[in-house]
Amino acid sequence: MIKFRSKDTKQMKRDRVKRKFNANHHLRNKSSVCVFRSNKNIYASYIDANGVCLQTITLTNSGNIAQAKKVGEKMGQWIKSKMKDQKSVVFNRNGFLYHGRVKAVADGIKESGILI
């Protein structure tokens, strides 16, 4: 039986999410919010339909759920102010489970009026 290291399995998860994202043609031409989670921080990046990262938001020491929710709220406010015609985005969890801080970022974006 082949055993994978945790770094390999993380990369495999990210590749699987990317394949599913690219397979859905209706998602390919939409802008998205991509989330990266480390032990101390959480990052949310706005990527437009052409694949260009326009904004990345993080807070220092955003290692808890309350700070992650603030990151999501700031991202939602930025989308509403800069991208006035943007009503919805695709949420890319980047292979992380939709739980805890990742879910808090999504909830913060939803609370600011952006559909996911």
N, CA, C and O atoms as a printed pandas DataFrame, in Angstrom:
     atom_number atom_name residue_name chain_id  residue_number  x_coord  y_coord  z_coord
0              1         N          MET        A               1    0.839   -1.169    0.000
1              2        CA          MET        A               1    0.000    0.000    0.000
2              3         C          MET        A               1    0.888    1.237    0.000
3              4         O          MET        A               1    1.844    1.324    0.770
4              5         N          ILE        A               2    0.570    2.180   -0.857
5              6        CA          ILE        A               2    1.353    3.401   -0.973
6              7         C          ILE        A               2    0.854    4.410    0.048
7              8         O          ILE        A               2   -0.346    4.662    0.156
8              9         N          LYS        A               3    1.783    4.979    0.790
9             10        CA          LYS        A               3    1.418    6.016    1.751
10            11         C          LYS        A               3    1.940    7.350    1.235
11            12         O          LYS        A               3    3.063    7.448    0.743
12            13         N          PHE        A               4    1.112    8.359    1.358
13            14        CA          PHE        A               4    1.491    9.692    0.921
14            15         C          PHE        A               4    1.846   10.537    2.130
15            16         O          PHE        A               4    1.296   10.363    3.218
16            17         N          ARG        A               5    2.766   11.446    1.919
17            18        CA          ARG        A               5    3.059   12.415    2.955
18            19         C          ARG        A               5    1.967   13.469    2.977
19            20         O          ARG        A               5    1.238   13.632    1.998
20            21         N          SER        A               6    1.851   14.182    4.083
21            22        CA          SER        A               6    0.764   15.155    4.216
22            23         C          SER        A               6    0.900   16.277    3.190
23            24         O          SER        A               6   -0.108   16.808    2.724
24            25         N          LYS        A               7    2.131   16.645    2.830
25            26        CA          LYS        A               7    2.323   17.692    1.830
26            27         C          LYS        A               7    1.799   17.225    0.474
27            28         O          LYS        A               7    1.191   18.001   -0.264
28            29         N          ASP        A               8    2.036   15.963    0.153
29            30        CA          ASP        A               8    1.548   15.418   -1.109
30            31         C          ASP        A               8    0.027   15.370   -1.135
31            32         O          ASP        A               8   -0.580   15.679   -2.160
32            33         N          THR        A               9   -0.597   14.988   -0.030
33            34        CA          THR        A               9   -2.055   14.900   -0.009
34            35         C          THR        A               9   -2.684   16.279   -0.096
35            36         O          THR        A               9   -3.739   16.434   -0.711
36            37         N          LYS        A              10   -2.058   17.290    0.507
37            38        CA          LYS        A              10   -2.578   18.656    0.378
38            39         C          LYS        A              10   -2.550   19.102   -1.076
39            40         O          LYS        A              10   -3.507   19.695   -1.573
40            41         N          GLN        A              11   -1.450   18.815   -1.749
41            42        CA          GLN        A              11   -1.346   19.204   -3.153
42            43         C          GLN        A              11   -2.346   18.428   -4.003
43            44         O          GLN        A              11   -2.921   18.972   -4.946
44            45         N          MET        A              12   -2.552   17.159   -3.670
45            46        CA          MET        A              12   -3.540   16.372   -4.403
46            47         C          MET        A              12   -4.945   16.935   -4.210
47            48         O          MET        A              12   -5.728   16.970   -5.159
48            49         N          LYS        A              13   -5.276   17.378   -2.996
49            50        CA          LYS        A              13   -6.587   17.982   -2.746
50            51         C          LYS        A              13   -6.757   19.256   -3.562
51            52         O          LYS        A              13   -7.805   19.476   -4.169
52            53         N          ARG        A              14   -5.716   20.100   -3.576
53            54        CA          ARG        A              14   -5.801   21.355   -4.320
54            55         C          ARG        A              14   -5.962   21.090   -5.812
55            56         O          ARG        A              14   -6.732   21.770   -6.490
56            57         N          ASP        A              15   -5.234   20.103   -6.318
57            58        CA          ASP        A              15   -5.354   19.757   -7.735
58            59         C          ASP        A              15   -6.749   19.233   -8.059
59            60         O          ASP        A              15   -7.292   19.527   -9.124
60            61         N          ARG        A              16   -7.329   18.459   -7.146
61            62        CA          ARG        A              16   -8.673   17.927   -7.361
62            63         C          ARG        A              16   -9.704   19.054   -7.419
63            64         O          ARG        A              16  -10.592   19.044   -8.273
64            65         N          VAL        A              17   -9.586   20.027   -6.509
65            66        CA          VAL        A              17  -10.504   21.171   -6.516
66            67         C          VAL        A              17  -10.334   21.970   -7.795
67            68         O          VAL        A              17  -11.317   22.417   -8.386
68            69         N          LYS        A              18   -9.093   22.153   -8.226
69            70        CA          LYS        A              18   -8.832   22.913   -9.449
70            71         C          LYS        A              18   -9.413   22.214  -10.676
71            72         O          LYS        A              18   -9.963   22.871  -11.560
72            73         N          ARG        A              19   -9.295   20.892  -10.734
73            74        CA          ARG        A              19   -9.874   20.138  -11.852
74            75         C          ARG        A              19  -11.385   20.283  -11.891
75            76         O          ARG        A              19  -11.959   20.479  -12.962
76            77         N          LYS        A              20  -12.042   20.189  -10.730
77            78        CA          LYS        A              20  -13.498   20.325  -10.680
78            79         C          LYS        A              20  -13.917   21.738  -11.063
79            80         O          LYS        A              20  -14.920   21.930  -11.751
80            81         N          PHE        A              21  -13.150   22.720  -10.617
81            82        CA          PHE        A              21  -13.457   24.113  -10.932
82            83         C          PHE        A              21  -13.345   24.360  -12.432
83            84         O          PHE        A              21  -14.200   25.026  -13.015
84            85         N          ASN        A              22  -12.296   23.829  -13.060
85            86        CA          ASN        A              22  -12.105   24.033  -14.493
86            87         C          ASN        A              22  -13.057   23.187  -15.330
87            88         O          ASN        A              22  -13.334   23.532  -16.479
88            89         N          ALA        A              23  -13.561   22.091  -14.780
89            90        CA          ALA        A              23  -14.484   21.241  -15.531
90            91         C          ALA        A              23  -15.856   21.888  -15.675
91            92         O          ALA        A              23  -16.559   21.633  -16.652
92            93         N          ASN        A              24  -16.242   22.721  -14.715
93            94        CA          ASN        A              24  -17.536   23.395  -14.773
94            95         C          ASN        A              24  -17.403   24.641  -15.633
95            96         O          ASN        A              24  -16.810   25.630  -15.203
96            97         N          HIS        A              25  -17.946   24.602  -16.836
97            98        CA          HIS        A              25  -17.785   25.709  -17.771
98            99         C          HIS        A              25  -18.490   26.970  -17.285
99           100         O          HIS        A              25  -18.056   28.079  -17.597
100          101         N          HIS        A              26  -19.561   26.815  -16.532
101          102        CA          HIS        A              26  -20.271   27.994  -16.055
102          103         C          HIS        A              26  -19.510   28.704  -14.937
103          104         O          HIS        A              26  -19.792   29.870  -14.662
104          105         N          LEU        A              27  -18.563   28.045  -14.288
105          106        CA          LEU        A              27  -17.763   28.680  -13.249
106          107         C          LEU        A              27  -16.480   29.288  -13.800
107          108         O          LEU        A              27  -15.876   30.148  -13.160
108          109         N          ARG        A              28  -16.068   28.851  -14.966
109          110        CA          ARG        A              28  -14.766   29.239  -15.488
110          111         C          ARG        A              28  -14.677   30.732  -15.797
111          112         O          ARG        A              28  -13.613   31.328  -15.632
112          113         N          ASN        A              29  -15.764   31.341  -16.238
113          114        CA          ASN        A              29  -15.727   32.744  -16.638
114          115         C          ASN        A              29  -16.306   33.669  -15.579
115          116         O          ASN        A              29  -16.807   34.743  -15.913
116          117         N          LYS        A              30  -16.248   33.279  -14.313
117          118        CA          LYS        A              30  -16.723   34.116  -13.220
118          119         C          LYS        A              30  -15.546   34.496  -12.331
119          120         O          LYS        A              30  -14.534   33.796  -12.280
120          121         N          SER        A              31  -15.695   35.602  -11.642
121          122        CA          SER        A              31  -14.665   35.983  -10.689
122          123         C          SER        A              31  -14.839   35.159   -9.418
123          124         O          SER        A              31  -15.931   34.672   -9.125
124          125         N          SER        A              32  -13.756   35.012   -8.674
125          126        CA          SER        A              32  -13.800   34.138   -7.508
126          127         C          SER        A              32  -13.027   34.745   -6.350
127          128         O          SER        A              32  -12.209   35.648   -6.524
128          129         N          VAL        A              33  -13.310   34.226   -5.168
129          130        CA          VAL        A              33  -12.560   34.557   -3.961
130          131         C          VAL        A              33  -11.856   33.278   -3.533
131          132         O          VAL        A              33  -12.498   32.266   -3.250
132          133         N          CYS        A              34  -10.540   33.333   -3.488
133          134        CA          CYS        A              34   -9.722   32.176   -3.136
134          135         C          CYS        A              34   -9.193   32.367   -1.712
135          136         O          CYS        A              34   -8.736   33.454   -1.358
136          137         N          VAL        A              35   -9.255   31.319   -0.905
137          138        CA          VAL        A              35   -8.862   31.396    0.497
138          139         C          VAL        A              35   -7.623   30.541    0.720
139          140         O          VAL        A              35   -7.530   29.417    0.226
140          141         N          PHE        A              36   -6.669   31.094    1.477
141          142        CA          PHE        A              36   -5.522   30.314    1.935
142          143         C          PHE        A              36   -5.454   30.436    3.444
143          144         O          PHE        A              36   -5.589   31.529    3.995
144          145         N          ARG        A              37   -5.244   29.306    4.114
145          146        CA          ARG        A              37   -5.235   29.272    5.570
146          147         C          ARG        A              37   -3.895   28.729    6.041
147          148         O          ARG        A              37   -3.477   27.645    5.634
148          149         N          SER        A              38   -3.224   29.487    6.901
149          150        CA          SER        A              38   -2.028   28.983    7.565
150          151         C          SER        A              38   -2.341   28.869    9.056
151          152         O          SER        A              38   -3.473   29.116    9.471
152          153         N          ASN        A              39   -1.359   28.499    9.852
153          154        CA          ASN        A              39   -1.617   28.353   11.283
154          155         C          ASN        A              39   -1.893   29.688   11.955
155          156         O          ASN        A              39   -2.685   29.753   12.896
156          157         N          LYS        A              40   -1.251   30.759   11.487
157          158        CA          LYS        A              40   -1.403   32.059   12.140
158          159         C          LYS        A              40   -2.326   33.005   11.401
159          160         O          LYS        A              40   -2.965   33.845   12.034
160          161         N          ASN        A              41   -2.419   32.902   10.092
161          162        CA          ASN        A              41   -3.162   33.885    9.305
162          163         C          ASN        A              41   -4.127   33.210    8.351
163          164         O          ASN        A              41   -4.065   32.003    8.117
164          165         N          ILE        A              42   -5.028   34.028    7.804
165          166        CA          ILE        A              42   -5.910   33.585    6.735
166          167         C          ILE        A              42   -5.937   34.687    5.694
167          168         O          ILE        A              42   -6.014   35.868    6.034
168          169         N          TYR        A              43   -5.875   34.308    4.435
169          170        CA          TYR        A              43   -5.805   35.243    3.328
170          171         C          TYR        A              43   -6.993   35.011    2.410
171          172         O          TYR        A              43   -7.382   33.870    2.160
172          173         N          ALA        A              44   -7.568   36.101    1.908
173          174        CA          ALA        A              44   -8.642   36.012    0.923
174          175         C          ALA        A              44   -8.227   36.853   -0.274
175          176         O          ALA        A              44   -7.889   38.026   -0.116
176          177         N          SER        A              45   -8.247   36.272   -1.467
177          178        CA          SER        A              45   -7.831   36.959   -2.688
178          179         C          SER        A              45   -8.995   37.020   -3.659
179          180         O          SER        A              45   -9.700   36.031   -3.858
180          181         N          TYR        A              46   -9.196   38.189   -4.266
181          182        CA          TYR        A              46  -10.222   38.354   -5.290
182          183         C          TYR        A              46   -9.556   38.166   -6.642
183          184         O          TYR        A              46   -8.605   38.873   -6.974
184          185         N          ILE        A              47  -10.054   37.209   -7.427
185          186        CA          ILE        A              47   -9.499   36.894   -8.739
186          187         C          ILE        A              47  -10.589   37.134   -9.763
187          188         O          ILE        A              47  -11.682   36.579   -9.653
188          189         N          ASP        A              48  -10.297   37.968  -10.769
189          190        CA          ASP        A              48  -11.326   38.290  -11.763
190          191         C          ASP        A              48  -11.466   37.159  -12.775
191          192         O          ASP        A              48  -10.783   36.140  -12.678
192          193         N          ALA        A              49  -12.355   37.346  -13.743
193          194        CA          ALA        A              49  -12.674   36.289  -14.709
194          195         C          ALA        A              49  -11.486   35.945  -15.607
195          196         O          ALA        A              49  -11.441   34.851  -16.169
196          197         N          ASN        A              50  -10.524   36.858  -15.751
197          198        CA          ASN        A              50   -9.345   36.602  -16.576
198          199         C          ASN        A              50   -8.236   35.885  -15.813
199          200         O          ASN        A              50   -7.214   35.532  -16.401
200          201         N          GLY        A              51   -8.422   35.664  -14.509
201          202        CA          GLY        A              51   -7.424   34.970  -13.712
202          203         C          GLY        A              51   -6.395   35.879  -13.086
203          204         O          GLY        A              51   -5.336   35.411  -12.665
204          205         N          VAL        A              52   -6.679   37.179  -13.011
205          206        CA          VAL        A              52   -5.749   38.144  -12.433
206          207         C          VAL        A              52   -6.190   38.456  -11.007
207          208         O          VAL        A              52   -7.358   38.760  -10.767
208          209         N          CYS        A              53   -5.257   38.381  -10.066
209          210        CA          CYS        A              53   -5.553   38.702   -8.672
210          211         C          CYS        A              53   -5.574   40.219   -8.518
211          212         O          CYS        A              53   -4.560   40.883   -8.731
212          213         N          LEU        A              54   -6.728   40.762   -8.149
213          214        CA          LEU        A              54   -6.867   42.207   -8.019
214          215         C          LEU        A              54   -6.690   42.696   -6.589
215          216         O          LEU        A              54   -6.253   43.827   -6.378
216          217         N          GLN        A              55   -7.019   41.869   -5.604
217          218        CA          GLN        A              55   -6.932   42.303   -4.212
218          219         C          GLN        A              55   -6.711   41.096   -3.316
219          220         O          GLN        A              55   -7.321   40.045   -3.512
220          221         N          THR        A              56   -5.834   41.255   -2.334
221          222        CA          THR        A              56   -5.631   40.247   -1.302
222          223         C          THR        A              56   -5.783   40.920    0.049
223          224         O          THR        A              56   -5.190   41.969    0.300
224          225         N          ILE        A              57   -6.577   40.317    0.913
225          226        CA          ILE        A              57   -6.842   40.903    2.225
226          227         C          ILE        A              57   -6.453   39.898    3.298
227          228         O          ILE        A              57   -6.784   38.716    3.207
228          229         N          THR        A              58   -5.750   40.378    4.313
229          230        CA          THR        A              58   -5.436   39.592    5.493
230          231         C          THR        A              58   -5.338   40.543    6.674
231          232         O          THR        A              58   -5.172   41.749    6.489
232          233         N          LEU        A              59   -5.438   40.022    7.864
233          234        CA          LEU        A              59   -5.212   40.778    9.086
234          235         C          LEU        A              59   -4.064   40.114    9.828
235          236         O          LEU        A              59   -3.890   38.897    9.748
236          237         N          THR        A              60   -3.279   40.905   10.550
237          238        CA          THR        A              60   -2.185   40.313   11.306
238          239         C          THR        A              60   -2.763   39.497   12.455
239          240         O          THR        A              60   -3.703   39.919   13.130
240          241         N          ASN        A              61   -2.190   38.338   12.658
241          242        CA          ASN        A              61   -2.628   37.395   13.691
242          243         C          ASN        A              61   -4.113   37.067   13.559
243          244         O          ASN        A              61   -4.861   37.123   14.535
244          245         N          SER        A              62   -4.527   36.724   12.346
245          246        CA          SER        A              62   -5.932   36.375   12.113
246          247         C          SER        A              62   -6.121   34.872   12.253
247          248         O          SER        A              62   -6.640   34.217   11.349
248          249         N          GLY        A              63   -5.700   34.332   13.382
249          250        CA          GLY        A              63   -5.734   32.897   13.586
250          251         C          GLY        A              63   -6.985   32.389   14.249
251          252         O          GLY        A              63   -7.053   31.207   14.588
252          253         N          ASN        A              64   -7.998   33.243   14.453
253          254        CA          ASN        A              64   -9.227   32.746   15.057
254          255         C          ASN        A              64  -10.423   33.069   14.164
255          256         O          ASN        A              64  -10.293   33.770   13.160
256          257         N          ILE        A              65  -11.575   32.554   14.541
257          258        CA          ILE        A              65  -12.760   32.654   13.692
258          259         C          ILE        A              65  -13.251   34.090   13.591
259          260         O          ILE        A              65  -13.712   34.502   12.526
260          261         N          ALA        A              66  -13.167   34.863   14.666
261          262        CA          ALA        A              66  -13.640   36.248   14.636
262          263         C          ALA        A              66  -12.819   37.087   13.653
263          264         O          ALA        A              66  -13.375   37.886   12.900
264          265         N          GLN        A              67  -11.512   36.904   13.663
265          266        CA          GLN        A              67  -10.658   37.646   12.730
266          267         C          GLN        A              67  -10.895   37.186   11.294
267          268         O          GLN        A              67  -10.857   37.999   10.371
268          269         N          ALA        A              68  -11.139   35.892   11.099
269          270        CA          ALA        A              68  -11.414   35.383    9.754
270          271         C          ALA        A              68  -12.710   35.973    9.218
271          272         O          ALA        A              68  -12.812   36.266    8.027
272          273         N          LYS        A              69  -13.700   36.150   10.086
273          274        CA          LYS        A              69  -14.961   36.758    9.661
274          275         C          LYS        A              69  -14.742   38.209    9.252
275          276         O          LYS        A              69  -15.361   38.686    8.300
276          277         N          LYS        A              70  -13.858   38.921    9.969
277          278        CA          LYS        A              70  -13.531   40.304    9.598
278          279         C          LYS        A              70  -12.854   40.360    8.232
279          280         O          LYS        A              70  -13.098   41.282    7.453
280          281         N          VAL        A              71  -12.005   39.375    7.943
281          282        CA          VAL        A              71  -11.367   39.310    6.622
282          283         C          VAL        A              71  -12.432   39.158    5.545
283          284         O          VAL        A              71  -12.362   39.817    4.507
284          285         N          GLY        A              72  -13.413   38.298    5.781
285          286        CA          GLY        A              72  -14.503   38.118    4.828
286          287         C          GLY        A              72  -15.346   39.371    4.659
287          288         O          GLY        A              72  -15.742   39.709    3.543
288          289         N          GLU        A              73  -15.624   40.066    5.765
289          290        CA          GLU        A              73  -16.408   41.304    5.682
290          291         C          GLU        A              73  -15.654   42.375    4.904
291          292         O          GLU        A              73  -16.244   43.091    4.094
292          293         N          LYS        A              74  -14.343   42.486    5.150
293          294        CA          LYS        A              74  -13.546   43.467    4.403
294          295         C          LYS        A              74  -13.513   43.137    2.918
295          296         O          LYS        A              74  -13.578   44.036    2.080
296          297         N          MET        A              75  -13.413   41.850    2.586
297          298        CA          MET        A              75  -13.416   41.449    1.183
298          299         C          MET        A              75  -14.760   41.768    0.546
299          300         O          MET        A              75  -14.806   42.252   -0.585
300          301         N          GLY        A              76  -15.846   41.506    1.249
301          302        CA          GLY        A              76  -17.170   41.823    0.729
302          303         C          GLY        A              76  -17.362   43.314    0.522
303          304         O          GLY        A              76  -17.943   43.731   -0.480
304          305         N          GLN        A              77  -16.880   44.124    1.463
305          306        CA          GLN        A              77  -16.976   45.579    1.319
306          307         C          GLN        A              77  -16.142   46.060    0.145
307          308         O          GLN        A              77  -16.563   46.961   -0.581
308          309         N          TRP        A              78  -14.966   45.477   -0.055
309          310        CA          TRP        A              78  -14.122   45.879   -1.185
310          311         C          TRP        A              78  -14.794   45.531   -2.506
311          312         O          TRP        A              78  -14.771   46.330   -3.442
312          313         N          ILE        A              79  -15.391   44.349   -2.590
313          314        CA          ILE        A              79  -16.073   43.941   -3.824
314          315         C          ILE        A              79  -17.236   44.878   -4.115
315          316         O          ILE        A              79  -17.449   45.269   -5.262
316          317         N          LYS        A              80  -17.997   45.242   -3.070
317          318        CA          LYS        A              80  -19.144   46.137   -3.276
318          319         C          LYS        A              80  -18.699   47.532   -3.702
319          320         O          LYS        A              80  -19.377   48.173   -4.505
320          321         N          SER        A              81  -17.570   48.015   -3.178
321          322        CA          SER        A              81  -17.145   49.381   -3.493
322          323         C          SER        A              81  -16.426   49.473   -4.835
323          324         O          SER        A              81  -16.643   50.430   -5.579
324          325         N          LYS        A              82  -15.582   48.507   -5.157
325          326        CA          LYS        A              82  -14.790   48.592   -6.388
326          327         C          LYS        A              82  -15.479   47.952   -7.583
327          328         O          LYS        A              82  -15.417   48.479   -8.694
328          329         N          MET        A              83  -16.127   46.830   -7.363
329          330        CA          MET        A              83  -16.803   46.100   -8.437
330          331         C          MET        A              83  -18.304   46.283   -8.267
331          332         O          MET        A              83  -18.993   45.400   -7.754
332          333         N          LYS        A              84  -18.803   47.428   -8.697
333          334        CA          LYS        A              84  -20.187   47.794   -8.413
334          335         C          LYS        A              84  -21.202   46.884   -9.094
335          336         O          LYS        A              84  -22.291   46.682   -8.558
336          337         N          ASP        A              85  -20.877   46.331  -10.258
337          338        CA          ASP        A              85  -21.818   45.458  -10.953
338          339         C          ASP        A              85  -21.714   44.002  -10.494
339          340         O          ASP        A              85  -22.490   43.159  -10.945
340          341         N          GLN        A              86  -20.774   43.700   -9.614
341          342        CA          GLN        A              86  -20.553   42.330   -9.150
342          343         C          GLN        A              86  -21.539   41.993   -8.039
343          344         O          GLN        A              86  -21.512   42.613   -6.976
344          345         N          LYS        A              87  -22.404   41.019   -8.276
345          346        CA          LYS        A              87  -23.392   40.613   -7.279
346          347         C          LYS        A              87  -23.049   39.260   -6.651
347          348         O          LYS        A              87  -23.463   38.967   -5.529
348          349         N          SER        A              88  -22.289   38.438   -7.383
349          350        CA          SER        A              88  -21.952   37.118   -6.855
350          351         C          SER        A              88  -20.532   36.735   -7.272
351          352         O          SER        A              88  -20.022   37.191   -8.295
352          353         N          VAL        A              89  -19.916   35.894   -6.461
353          354        CA          VAL        A              89  -18.587   35.365   -6.749
354          355         C          VAL        A              89  -18.595   33.866   -6.472
355          356         O          VAL        A              89  -19.491   33.348   -5.806
356          357         N          VAL        A              90  -17.593   33.186   -6.989
357          358        CA          VAL        A              90  -17.390   31.769   -6.711
358          359         C          VAL        A              90  -16.401   31.681   -5.554
359          360         O          VAL        A              90  -15.355   32.330   -5.581
360          361         N          PHE        A              91  -16.721   30.890   -4.546
361          362        CA          PHE        A              91  -15.854   30.739   -3.378
362          363         C          PHE        A              91  -14.969   29.519   -3.582
363          364         O          PHE        A              91  -15.460   28.392   -3.643
364          365         N          ASN        A              92  -13.657   29.747   -3.689
365          366        CA          ASN        A              92  -12.686   28.671   -3.871
366          367         C          ASN        A              92  -12.015   28.422   -2.526
367          368         O          ASN        A              92  -11.228   29.245   -2.059
368          369         N          ARG        A              93  -12.325   27.286   -1.905
369          370        CA          ARG        A              93  -11.774   26.988   -0.586
370          371         C          ARG        A              93  -10.368   26.414   -0.667
371          372         O          ARG        A              93   -9.739   26.183    0.366
372          373         N          ASN        A              94   -9.865   26.178   -1.875
373          374        CA          ASN        A              94   -8.469   25.808   -2.118
374          375         C          ASN        A              94   -8.067   24.500   -1.431
375          376         O          ASN        A              94   -6.935   24.369   -0.965
376          377         N          GLY        A              95   -8.983   23.538   -1.365
377          378        CA          GLY        A              95   -8.660   22.246   -0.783
378          379         C          GLY        A              95   -8.842   22.160    0.714
379          380         O          GLY        A              95   -8.707   21.074    1.278
380          381         N          PHE        A              96   -9.142   23.262    1.382
381          382        CA          PHE        A              96   -9.377   23.244    2.819
382          383         C          PHE        A              96  -10.828   22.868    3.086
383          384         O          PHE        A              96  -11.704   23.140    2.265
384          385         N          LEU        A              97  -11.083   22.248    4.227
385          386        CA          LEU        A              97  -12.445   21.889    4.589
386          387         C          LEU        A              97  -13.274   23.148    4.821
387          388         O          LEU        A              97  -12.776   24.150    5.336
388          389         N          TYR        A              98  -14.541   23.082    4.436
389          390        CA          TYR        A              98  -15.455   24.207    4.647
390          391         C          TYR        A              98  -15.932   24.150    6.095
391          392         O          TYR        A              98  -17.045   23.713    6.389
392          393         N          HIS        A              99  -15.061   24.602    6.983
393          394        CA          HIS        A              99  -15.317   24.490    8.412
394          395         C          HIS        A              99  -14.431   25.499    9.125
395          396         O          HIS        A              99  -13.315   25.761    8.677
396          397         N          GLY        A             100  -14.898   26.061   10.210
397          398        CA          GLY        A             100  -14.084   26.937   11.033
398          399         C          GLY        A             100  -13.773   28.263   10.373
399          400         O          GLY        A             100  -14.679   29.018   10.018
400          401         N          ARG        A             101  -12.482   28.548   10.209
401          402        CA          ARG        A             101  -12.064   29.849    9.675
402          403         C          ARG        A             101  -12.431   30.032    8.217
403          404         O          ARG        A             101  -12.757   31.143    7.800
404          405         N          VAL        A             102  -12.385   28.962    7.428
405          406        CA          VAL        A             102  -12.752   29.066    6.009
406          407         C          VAL        A             102  -14.237   29.396    5.891
407          408         O          VAL        A             102  -14.625   30.230    5.074
408          409         N          LYS        A             103  -15.057   28.753    6.694
409          410        CA          LYS        A             103  -16.492   29.034    6.704
410          411         C          LYS        A             103  -16.760   30.451    7.203
411          412         O          LYS        A             103  -17.676   31.109    6.708
412          413         N          ALA        A             104  -15.980   30.935    8.172
413          414        CA          ALA        A             104  -16.161   32.284    8.697
414          415         C          ALA        A             104  -15.877   33.333    7.626
415          416         O          ALA        A             104  -16.565   34.352    7.569
416          417         N          VAL        A             105  -14.882   33.103    6.783
417          418        CA          VAL        A             105  -14.605   34.030    5.678
418          419         C          VAL        A             105  -15.798   34.070    4.731
419          420         O          VAL        A             105  -16.221   35.146    4.307
420          421         N          ALA        A             106  -16.339   32.903    4.400
421          422        CA          ALA        A             106  -17.498   32.846    3.506
422          423         C          ALA        A             106  -18.704   33.538    4.132
423          424         O          ALA        A             106  -19.439   34.244    3.441
424          425         N          ASP        A             107  -18.913   33.345    5.432
425          426        CA          ASP        A             107  -20.034   33.996    6.109
426          427         C          ASP        A             107  -19.870   35.512    6.123
427          428         O          ASP        A             107  -20.849   36.243    5.971
428          429         N          GLY        A             108  -18.638   35.989    6.304
429          430        CA          GLY        A             108  -18.392   37.431    6.275
430          431         C          GLY        A             108  -18.686   38.034    4.914
431          432         O          GLY        A             108  -19.225   39.138    4.826
432          433         N          ILE        A             109  -18.338   37.321    3.854
433          434        CA          ILE        A             109  -18.627   37.803    2.499
434          435         C          ILE        A             109  -20.131   37.820    2.265
435          436         O          ILE        A             109  -20.662   38.768    1.686
436          437         N          LYS        A             110  -20.820   36.769    2.715
437          438        CA          LYS        A             110  -22.276   36.702    2.547
438          439         C          LYS        A             110  -22.985   37.814    3.311
439          440         O          LYS        A             110  -23.948   38.395    2.811
440          441         N          GLU        A             111  -22.512   38.115    4.524
441          442        CA          GLU        A             111  -23.155   39.144    5.341
442          443         C          GLU        A             111  -23.005   40.536    4.747
443          444         O          GLU        A             111  -23.819   41.416    5.027
444          445         N          SER        A             112  -21.989   40.746    3.940
445          446        CA          SER        A             112  -21.830   42.060    3.320
446          447         C          SER        A             112  -22.638   42.187    2.036
447          448         O          SER        A             112  -22.562   43.217    1.366
448          449         N          GLY        A             113  -23.411   41.163    1.677
449          450        CA          GLY        A             113  -24.350   41.278    0.572
450          451         C          GLY        A             113  -23.911   40.657   -0.739
451          452         O          GLY        A             113  -24.565   40.868   -1.760
452          453         N          ILE        A             114  -22.828   39.899   -0.744
453          454        CA          ILE        A             114  -22.347   39.243   -1.958
454          455         C          ILE        A             114  -22.816   37.791   -1.930
455          456         O          ILE        A             114  -22.672   37.108   -0.916
456          457         N          LEU        A             115  -23.371   37.326   -3.032
457          458        CA          LEU        A             115  -23.829   35.941   -3.120
458          459         C          LEU        A             115  -22.662   35.020   -3.458
459          460         O          LEU        A             115  -21.808   35.354   -4.279
460          461         N          ILE        A             116  -22.641   33.863   -2.817
461          462        CA          ILE        A             116  -21.607   32.861   -3.095
462          463         C          ILE        A             116  -22.283   31.653   -3.701
463          464         O          ILE        A             116  -21.617   30.669   -4.024
